[in-house]
Amino acid sequence: MTRRKQPNTAAVIEAFIASRKSGRCAASYEAWLRYTLGKLAAAAPALPDKPEPIEAMLADLHLAEQTKLDIRRALNMLYRWAALRLDVPNPMPAIPKPPRPKTRVLHTLTNAQIDNLLDHANNPRRQPRAHALLLFLIDTGARIGEAHNLNWTHLDGDDQSGYEAVLHGKTGKRIVPLGREAMHAIRAQRTGPNPAVWCTQDNDQLQLRGLQIAVKRALARADIHGGPHMLRHTFGRNYIMAGGDVFSLQRIMGHARITTTRQYVDLDIRDLKRQHAQFSPIARRTTPQQGALWTNNNTG
């Protein structure tokens, strides 16, 4: 029996991405697909129909564990689509799932650091664009790529009904609430008629790399070593700490899986101790004097 010839990997990937673009996926999502699936195209000119070539490709990747998981997720999507559209075998279910990654320690800002960052190190009068960008990222939990894609048409609302921003990211389009302080700061830093929100003094749109550097410099002015994702983590952690629920946080942050959002529920033990001291039924009702009185009344 003649073995069926497998289609060209790069051609299949292009057809898959074209199908996603027909649903008006964001440019950043398309770039993510090209990066993750490009690893397979580089390793296998013909689309593998057995798990071994894919396993070998994954084993040879010298990348962060999260990036490897992203590549595997993209491969799952590609092969599910190809099995339906092109009637090719899907070897992905035969590949053992990797072990769950250890819970990461998410580096976030304290309230004191946030105040110093916004009120002193990046004062709105001296650093209007940096101040507005920091407010936007901390207030929405947006990815830096989503901030870069922001146009003025994506912002809407008023002081009475509240404001909102339309974000375009790797998980598609979503609408997130935006606070009044952040919205006013964003408007105040506008330099001209460019439709992009983040521009230079000459009214040219900042490139993504430029936006990343701007955030790092803004953090450095506050003696904080980090980047844009630290601000995203800060939003997620504080949302949960303030009593927000994990399902609405998933929607705001644009996580494809609830397991990603639950990382903000796995709080540091110091946070747990502070919450226990504040919210435990006993801790809230019992002061040291009350404890001593209870002991005296029940002695002997």
MOZIVEN-V943470 format. One record per backbone hydrogen bond with DSSP energy under -0.5 kcal/mol. NH is the residue of the N-H (numbers start at 0). CO is the residue of the C=O. E is the energy in kcal/mol with one decimal. If there is no record, write none. Layout:
((NH/CO/E) (NH/CO/E))
//
This chain:
((8/44/-3.0) (11/7/-2.2) (12/8/-2.5) (13/9/-2.3) (14/10/-2.2) (15/11/-2.5) (16/12/-2.7) (17/13/-2.3) (18/14/-1.8) (19/15/-1.6) (20/16/-2.5) (21/17/-1.4) (22/19/-1.1) (23/20/-2.1) (24/19/-0.8) (25/168/-0.5) (29/25/-2.1) (30/26/-2.3) (31/27/-2.0) (32/28/-2.3) (33/29/-2.4) (34/30/-2.1) (35/31/-2.6) (36/32/-2.7) (37/33/-1.1) (38/34/-0.6) (38/35/-0.8) (39/36/-0.6) (40/36/-1.8) (41/37/-2.1) (42/38/-1.3) (43/39/-2.6) (46/6/-3.0) (53/49/-0.6) (54/50/-2.8) (55/51/-2.4) (56/52/-2.0) (57/53/-2.6) (58/54/-2.2) (59/55/-1.5) (60/57/-1.0) (62/60/-0.9) (67/63/-2.2) (68/64/-2.2) (69/65/-2.0) (70/66/-2.3) (71/67/-2.4) (72/68/-2.3) (73/69/-2.4) (74/70/-2.3) (75/71/-2.1) (76/72/-1.9) (77/73/-2.5) (78/74/-2.7) (79/75/-2.1) (80/76/-2.1) (81/77/-2.7) (82/78/-2.4) (83/79/-1.4) (84/80/-2.9) (85/81/-2.3) (86/81/-0.6) (87/81/-0.9) (90/88/-0.7) (93/90/-1.3) (94/91/-1.8) (95/93/-0.6) (105/103/-0.8) (106/104/-0.6) (107/105/-0.6) (113/109/-2.3) (114/110/-2.4) (115/111/-2.3) (116/112/-2.7) (117/113/-2.3) (118/114/-2.9) (119/115/-1.5) (120/115/-2.7) (121/116/-0.8) (122/119/-1.0) (125/122/-0.6) (126/122/-3.5) (130/126/-2.8) (131/127/-2.2) (132/128/-2.7) (133/129/-2.5) (134/130/-2.2) (135/131/-2.5) (136/132/-2.4) (137/133/-2.5) (138/134/-2.3) (139/135/-1.5) (140/136/-2.0) (146/142/-2.0) (147/143/-2.2) (148/144/-1.6) (149/146/-1.2) (151/194/-2.3) (153/150/-1.6) (154/151/-1.4) (155/163/-2.2) (157/161/-1.2) (161/157/-2.1) (162/177/-0.9) (163/155/-2.4) (164/175/-2.6) (165/153/-2.3) (166/164/-0.7) (166/173/-3.0) (168/166/-0.5) (168/171/-2.4) (171/168/-1.9) (173/166/-2.1) (175/164/-2.6) (177/162/-2.1) (182/178/-2.2) (183/179/-2.7) (184/180/-2.0) (185/181/-2.3) (186/182/-2.2) (187/183/-2.0) (188/184/-1.2) (189/186/-1.3) (196/149/-2.1) (198/196/-0.8) (199/203/-2.7) (202/199/-1.9) (205/197/-2.5) (210/206/-2.1) (211/207/-2.2) (212/208/-2.3) (213/209/-2.1) (214/210/-1.9) (215/211/-2.1) (216/212/-2.5) (217/213/-2.1) (218/214/-2.5) (219/215/-2.3) (220/216/-1.9) (221/217/-0.5) (221/218/-1.2) (222/219/-2.1) (223/218/-2.2) (225/223/-0.7) (229/226/-1.3) (230/226/-0.7) (230/227/-0.9) (231/227/-1.3) (232/228/-2.5) (233/229/-2.0) (234/230/-2.0) (235/231/-2.2) (236/232/-2.8) (237/233/-2.2) (238/234/-2.3) (239/235/-1.8) (240/236/-2.6) (241/237/-2.0) (242/239/-1.7) (243/238/-2.7) (248/244/-1.7) (249/245/-1.9) (250/246/-1.6) (251/247/-2.2) (252/248/-2.8) (253/249/-1.3) (254/249/-1.6) (259/256/-0.9) (260/256/-1.0) (261/257/-2.0) (262/259/-1.0) (263/260/-1.9) (264/261/-1.4) (265/261/-1.1) (266/264/-2.3) (270/267/-0.6) (271/267/-2.0) (272/268/-2.3) (273/269/-2.2) (274/270/-2.8) (275/271/-2.7) (276/272/-2.4) (277/273/-1.4) (278/274/-3.2) (279/275/-2.2) (283/279/-2.4) (284/280/-1.1) (285/281/-2.2) (286/284/-0.6) (290/286/-2.4) (291/287/-2.3) (292/288/-2.5) (293/289/-2.5) (294/290/-2.0) (295/291/-2.4) (296/292/-2.3) (297/293/-0.8) (297/294/-0.8) (298/295/-1.1))
//
